[in-house]
Amino acid sequence: MSATVKIIGIDPGLRRTGWGIIESDGVRLRYIASGLLRSTTEDELAIRLLHIHDGLLEVVRMHRPREAAVEETFVNRDARATLKLGQARGIALLVPAIEGIYVAEYAPNLIKKTVTGTGHAEKGQIRAMLNILLPRAKPETDDEADALAIAICHANHRGAKALASRLDAARSVRA
């Protein structure tokens, strides 16, 4: 796991989808790029999802990450809003998969805990840690900062995920 890997973190949203790309060699992190995809509420849902798809596909093809990480959806009180967020999240999972990129998913609390040390960190705490971990990164929005945090989370947990996957494969061969 010591080879350098380029990772894209995606913070899916129907109005704003943040993305951030880093490189990790297992010890060091390096900021590559980040940005935000916006859609307008005046467009129909299908057009908004298409905009997210096309924007993420362009980013993935331009930067060629080897791995991707997406934030898991949290369920809120508004089922309709949760469903729409889930559709945007589906696009965020689909685009890297179409390009043959491994996609991992992480819970919001794990992302916060990995980056800040506490699972209930505020947005300001995440930004403060990004200044330390990725000093060249200057995210303009919280969505962009969250995407970088998601990428950092994956950089820190990817070794454990790979080991668990190998163990599962070994167990299934024996069964």
TISE-130936 format. One record per residue (C-alpha): residue number from 1; residue in one letter; chain; x, y, z. Coordinates in Angstrom, 1 decimal, padded with zeros to 4 digits. Last residue first. Layout:
# residues N
k  r  c  xx  yy  zz
NUM  a  A  X  Y  Z
...
# end
This chain:
# residues 175
k  r  c  xx  yy  zz
175  a  A  -016.2  -022.3  002.1
174  r  A  -012.4  -022.0  001.8
173  v  A  -012.5  -019.8  -001.3
172  s  A  -015.2  -017.6  000.5
171  r  A  -012.9  -017.1  003.5
170  a  A  -009.9  -016.1  001.3
169  a  A  -012.1  -013.5  -000.5
168  d  A  -013.4  -012.1  002.8
167  l  A  -009.8  -011.8  004.0
166  r  A  -008.7  -010.0  000.8
165  s  A  -011.6  -007.6  001.2
164  a  A  -010.8  -006.9  004.8
163  l  A  -007.2  -006.2  003.9
162  a  A  -008.2  -003.8  001.1
161  k  A  -010.6  -002.0  003.5
160  a  A  -007.9  -001.6  006.2
159  g  A  -005.4  -000.2  003.7
158  r  A  -008.0  002.2  002.3
157  h  A  -008.8  003.7  005.7
156  n  A  -006.5  006.7  005.9
155  a  A  -006.6  007.6  002.2
154  h  A  -010.3  007.1  002.3
153  c  A  -010.8  009.6  005.1
152  i  A  -008.5  012.1  003.3
151  a  A  -010.7  011.8  000.2
150  i  A  -013.9  012.4  002.3
149  a  A  -012.2  015.4  003.9
148  l  A  -011.5  016.8  000.4
147  a  A  -015.1  016.3  -000.5
146  d  A  -016.2  018.1  002.7
145  a  A  -014.0  021.1  001.8
144  e  A  -015.6  021.3  -001.6
143  d  A  -019.1  021.1  -000.1
142  d  A  -018.2  023.7  002.6
141  t  A  -017.3  026.1  -000.2
140  e  A  -014.2  028.0  -001.5
139  p  A  -011.8  025.3  -000.8
138  k  A  -008.2  026.6  -000.5
137  a  A  -006.0  023.5  -000.7
136  r  A  -002.3  024.2  -000.6
135  p  A  -002.0  023.5  003.1
134  l  A  -003.5  020.0  002.8
133  l  A  -003.3  018.4  006.3
132  i  A  -003.0  021.6  008.3
131  n  A  -005.3  023.9  006.4
130  l  A  -007.7  020.9  006.0
129  m  A  -007.7  020.6  009.8
128  a  A  -009.0  024.1  010.1
127  r  A  -011.6  023.5  007.4
126  i  A  -012.9  020.4  009.2
125  q  A  -013.1  022.3  012.5
124  g  A  -015.0  025.2  010.8
123  k  A  -017.6  022.7  009.4
122  e  A  -018.3  021.4  012.9
121  a  A  -017.0  018.1  014.3
120  h  A  -019.4  015.5  015.6
119  g  A  -017.2  012.4  014.9
118  t  A  -014.2  013.8  016.7
117  g  A  -010.5  013.4  015.8
116  t  A  -010.6  016.1  013.1
115  v  A  -010.0  014.3  009.8
114  t  A  -010.7  010.7  010.7
113  k  A  -013.5  011.6  013.2
112  k  A  -015.2  013.8  010.6
111  i  A  -015.1  011.2  007.9
110  l  A  -016.2  008.5  010.4
109  n  A  -019.2  010.7  011.5
108  p  A  -020.3  011.3  007.9
107  a  A  -020.3  007.5  007.1
106  y  A  -017.9  006.3  004.4
105  e  A  -018.3  004.7  001.0
104  a  A  -015.6  003.2  -001.2
103  v  A  -015.5  003.3  -005.0
102  y  A  -012.9  001.4  -007.1
101  i  A  -012.5  003.1  -010.5
100  g  A  -013.4  001.3  -013.7
99  e  A  -014.6  004.5  -015.5
98  i  A  -018.3  003.4  -015.1
97  a  A  -017.6  002.8  -011.4
96  p  A  -016.3  006.4  -011.1
95  v  A  -019.5  007.8  -012.6
94  l  A  -021.9  005.4  -010.8
93  l  A  -021.2  006.2  -007.2
92  a  A  -021.6  010.0  -007.6
91  i  A  -024.7  009.4  -009.8
90  g  A  -026.2  007.3  -007.0
89  r  A  -025.4  010.0  -004.5
88  a  A  -027.5  012.4  -006.6
87  q  A  -030.4  010.0  -006.5
86  g  A  -029.9  009.5  -002.8
85  l  A  -030.1  013.2  -002.3
84  k  A  -033.5  013.2  -004.0
83  l  A  -034.7  010.4  -001.8
82  t  A  -033.5  012.2  001.3
81  a  A  -035.3  015.3  000.2
80  r  A  -038.5  013.4  -000.2
79  a  A  -038.2  011.6  003.1
78  d  A  -037.9  014.9  005.0
77  r  A  -036.9  013.9  008.5
76  n  A  -033.3  013.1  007.7
75  v  A  -031.6  010.0  006.6
74  f  A  -027.9  010.2  006.2
73  t  A  -026.5  009.4  002.9
72  e  A  -023.0  007.8  002.7
71  e  A  -020.1  010.1  001.7
70  v  A  -018.4  009.0  -001.5
69  a  A  -014.8  007.8  -002.0
68  a  A  -013.0  007.2  -005.2
67  e  A  -009.9  005.3  -006.3
66  r  A  -007.4  005.4  -009.2
65  p  A  -008.0  009.1  -010.0
64  r  A  -007.7  010.1  -013.7
63  h  A  -007.6  013.9  -013.4
62  m  A  -009.3  014.9  -016.6
61  r  A  -011.5  011.8  -017.1
60  v  A  -012.7  012.0  -013.5
59  v  A  -013.4  015.7  -013.6
58  e  A  -015.3  015.4  -016.9
57  l  A  -017.3  012.4  -015.6
56  l  A  -018.2  014.4  -012.5
55  g  A  -019.5  017.3  -014.5
54  d  A  -021.5  015.1  -016.9
53  h  A  -023.1  013.1  -014.2
52  i  A  -023.9  016.1  -012.0
51  h  A  -025.5  017.9  -015.0
50  l  A  -027.4  014.7  -015.9
49  l  A  -028.8  014.6  -012.4
48  r  A  -030.0  018.2  -012.7
47  i  A  -031.6  017.5  -016.1
46  a  A  -033.4  014.4  -014.7
45  l  A  -034.7  016.5  -011.7
44  e  A  -036.2  019.2  -013.9
43  d  A  -034.3  022.5  -014.0
42  e  A  -035.4  025.6  -012.0
41  t  A  -033.6  024.3  -008.9
40  t  A  -030.3  025.1  -010.7
39  s  A  -027.3  022.8  -010.6
38  r  A  -023.9  023.4  -009.3
37  l  A  -020.7  021.3  -009.5
36  l  A  -018.0  022.4  -007.1
35  g  A  -014.3  022.2  -007.1
34  s  A  -011.1  020.5  -006.0
33  a  A  -007.6  019.9  -007.3
32  i  A  -004.3  018.1  -006.5
31  y  A  -003.6  018.4  -002.8
30  r  A  -000.9  016.1  -001.5
29  l  A  -001.1  013.7  001.5
28  r  A  001.9  012.0  003.0
27  v  A  002.0  008.7  004.9
26  g  A  000.3  006.0  002.7
25  d  A  001.6  007.6  -000.5
24  s  A  -001.5  009.7  -000.9
23  e  A  -002.6  011.9  -003.7
22  i  A  -005.6  014.2  -003.4
21  i  A  -008.7  015.1  -005.5
20  g  A  -011.7  017.0  -004.2
19  w  A  -015.3  017.1  -005.4
18  g  A  -018.3  019.0  -004.1
17  t  A  -021.8  018.4  -005.5
16  r  A  -024.1  021.4  -005.0
15  r  A  -027.8  021.6  -005.8
14  l  A  -028.6  017.8  -005.9
13  g  A  -025.8  016.9  -003.4
12  p  A  -023.0  014.5  -003.4
11  d  A  -019.7  015.1  -001.5
10  i  A  -017.2  013.3  -003.7
9  g  A  -013.6  012.4  -002.7
8  i  A  -011.3  011.6  -005.6
7  i  A  -008.1  009.6  -004.8
6  k  A  -004.8  009.5  -006.6
5  v  A  -002.6  006.7  -005.3
4  t  A  001.1  006.8  -004.5
3  a  A  002.6  003.3  -003.9
2  s  A  003.0  002.3  -000.2
1  m  A  000.0  000.0  000.0
# end
